[in-house]
Amino acid sequence: MKQICIIDGQGGGIGSATIKKLREHFEESIDIIALGTNAIATAQMLKAKANRGASGENAIVQTVQKMDMIIGPIGIIMANSMMGEVTPAIAAAIASSPAKKILIPLSQENIEIAGLTPQPLPHLIEELVQEHLQELRTK
């Protein structure tokens, strides 16, 4: 069974919405681990039906090294993003993890990605499932 890690911070809204959509499409055929930069984000993702969850820097740094896939907003690979919740250690651990990374192009940071058309979160999550998780459908 594929282990997919969803990482989010602040209120956990992006992670929760992503987990709900993954459960809708894949039910219990994938193992979803919720990693929050804080306890509130983790709690919200657990309510959305993640299998397990943990909070904080050490939990994230240790867990991302063992995952098959990491999903989260683009800020998870930027040191000091999410109002400082993503520490340099978290960003480095995620970026260097051998897991496949699927990043949602939503950012509250002062960063713009050229060539992207802004889309609402539900559309981005649907695209994530339909176009980037095809490998999970065949297994």
C-alpha positions in Angstrom: 0.0 0.0 0.0 1.4 3.4 -1.0 2.1 5.8 1.9 1.2 9.3 1.1 2.1 12.1 3.4 0.0 15.3 3.4 1.8 18.3 4.9 0.1 21.5 5.9 0.3 24.2 8.5 -1.7 27.1 10.0 -5.3 25.8 10.0 -4.8 22.7 7.9 -7.4 23.7 5.3 -5.4 22.8 2.2 -4.4 19.4 3.7 -7.9 18.6 4.9 -9.4 19.4 1.5 -6.8 17.2 -0.2 -7.3 14.3 2.1 -11.1 14.4 1.6 -10.6 14.3 -2.2 -8.1 11.4 -1.9 -10.5 9.4 0.3 -13.3 10.1 -2.2 -11.2 8.7 -5.1 -9.1 6.0 -3.4 -11.0 5.1 -0.3 -8.8 3.0 2.0 -6.5 1.8 -0.8 -3.8 4.3 0.3 -2.3 5.0 3.6 -2.5 8.8 4.4 -0.2 10.3 7.0 -1.1 13.8 8.0 1.9 15.9 9.1 1.1 19.3 10.5 3.5 22.1 11.3 1.2 22.6 14.3 -1.4 20.5 16.3 -4.4 22.4 14.9 -3.4 21.5 11.3 -2.8 17.9 12.2 -6.2 17.6 14.0 -8.0 19.0 11.0 -6.4 16.6 8.7 -7.2 13.7 11.0 -10.8 14.8 11.0 -10.7 14.6 7.2 -9.8 10.8 7.6 -6.0 10.6 7.5 -4.9 7.2 8.8 -2.3 8.7 11.2 -0.9 12.1 12.1 1.9 13.9 13.9 2.9 17.5 14.5 6.1 19.5 14.6 9.5 19.7 13.1 11.0 16.4 14.2 7.9 14.4 13.2 8.0 15.9 9.7 11.8 15.6 9.3 11.8 11.9 10.3 8.6 10.8 8.5 9.2 12.4 5.1 12.3 10.2 4.6 10.0 7.0 4.7 7.1 8.1 2.4 6.3 7.1 -1.1 4.8 10.5 -1.9 4.5 13.9 -0.3 1.7 16.3 -1.1 1.3 19.9 0.1 1.3 23.6 -0.8 4.4 24.8 -2.4 5.4 26.6 0.7 6.5 23.3 2.4 9.8 23.5 0.5 10.4 27.2 1.4 12.3 27.9 4.6 10.3 30.2 6.9 7.1 30.1 4.9 3.6 29.7 6.3 4.3 32.6 8.7 7.5 30.9 9.9 5.9 27.5 10.6 8.1 25.8 7.9 11.5 25.8 9.5 14.7 25.5 7.4 15.0 21.9 8.7 11.5 21.0 7.5 12.0 22.6 4.1 15.4 20.8 3.6 14.0 17.4 4.8 11.1 17.6 2.4 13.2 18.8 -0.6 15.8 16.1 0.0 13.3 13.3 0.7 13.4 10.5 -2.0 9.6 10.6 -2.1 7.8 11.9 -5.2 6.6 15.4 -4.4 3.4 16.9 -5.7 3.1 20.6 -4.8 0.0 22.6 -4.9 0.8 26.1 -6.3 -0.8 28.1 -3.5 1.4 30.4 -1.6 0.9 33.3 0.9 4.5 34.1 0.4 5.9 36.9 -1.8 6.5 34.4 -4.6 4.9 34.1 -8.0 5.4 31.3 -10.4 5.5 32.4 -14.0 3.2 30.6 -16.4 0.6 29.5 -13.9 -2.9 30.7 -14.1 -4.5 31.2 -10.7 -7.1 28.6 -9.9 -9.3 28.0 -6.8 -8.2 25.3 -4.4 -10.9 22.7 -5.4 -9.8 22.9 -9.0 -6.1 22.4 -8.1 -6.9 19.4 -5.9 -9.0 17.8 -8.7 -6.2 18.3 -11.1 -3.8 16.8 -8.6 -5.9 13.6 -8.4 -6.8 13.3 -12.1 -3.4 14.2 -13.6 -0.8 13.4 -11.0 -2.0 10.3 -9.2 -2.8 8.1 -12.1 -0.3 5.5 -10.9 -2.4 4.9 -7.8 -5.5 4.0 -9.9 -3.9 1.0 -11.6 -2.8 -0.6 -8.3 
